[in-house]
Amino acid sequence: MKKNILLAGLALAIICSACKKTEEFKTDSISDYAPLEIGKYITYQLDSLILADNITPNDTVMTYQVKHLVQDTVTDNLGRKGFSIRRFIRKKSTDEWIADNTFFAINTGDSYEFVENNFRFIKLKMPIQNGFTWRGNSYIDANSSYSDYNYYDGWDYAYDSLNAPLQLGSLTVDSTLKVFETDQVIGNPNDPAVLTETDFSVSNYGKGIGLIYHRFLHQEYQPARPGVAAYKLGYGITLTMIDHN
């Protein structure tokens, strides 16, 4: 009788230990931070950075409003179900929306792929845990000598600040996830005689909402040489959520 009691107690302890370990390894899902359903939208303030050149002597920022609307379901060339996301743009809130781009998004269960201007990014990847990293630009031809987008090469996306609140102007998002995508400088930005490249990208996702903030900068500085003035190439954008349903 005592032997049976001991065996039952041991079995219960093993089951409880297994349940505890399962809970420890349980993470949020891709759907928590990239909910996709027809009719869902997020409206952003878009700040577009225009770098100084021979025509424009100073960096300038153009501000717009854009809306990302999940419009329809689609199937990709691998037979996977995804969603088309229509982008609308206007200069100010009293203007009419004008459709100007279409994106494609797919939740594979293990990752969140986002296709923009024929570039496929792996924006999110399981497991969603602080410190987890992955190559988010692995679908982009960024390391060949023929590519014009070498600056996308080697980005290690990394999760940070899981479940942290984030203030966006007057909006407070209670639970968010930060994805560091890249932060690198080649050369010396403080030396005008040195060729320099700066790349920075970060995204924040609101739980139950989707992308709520994104900042991107790619800048190449070419120093002056005989007969040619110094100049900069590249662009920058900042998306800040101002509304969603």
Buried (B, 14 or more C-beta within 10 A) or exposed (E): EEEEEEEEEEEEEEEEEEEEEEEEEEEBBBBBBBBBEEEBBBBBBBBEBEBEEEEEEEEEEEEBBBBBBBBEEBEEEEEEEBBBBBBBBBEEEEEEBEEEEBBBBBBBEEBBBBBBEEBBBBBBBBEBEEEBEBBBBBBBBBEEEEEEBBBBBEBEBBBBBBEBEBEBEEBEBEBBBBBBBBEEEEBEEEEEEEEBBBBBBBBBBBBEBBBBBBBBBBBBBEBEEEEEEEBBEBEBBBBBBBEBE
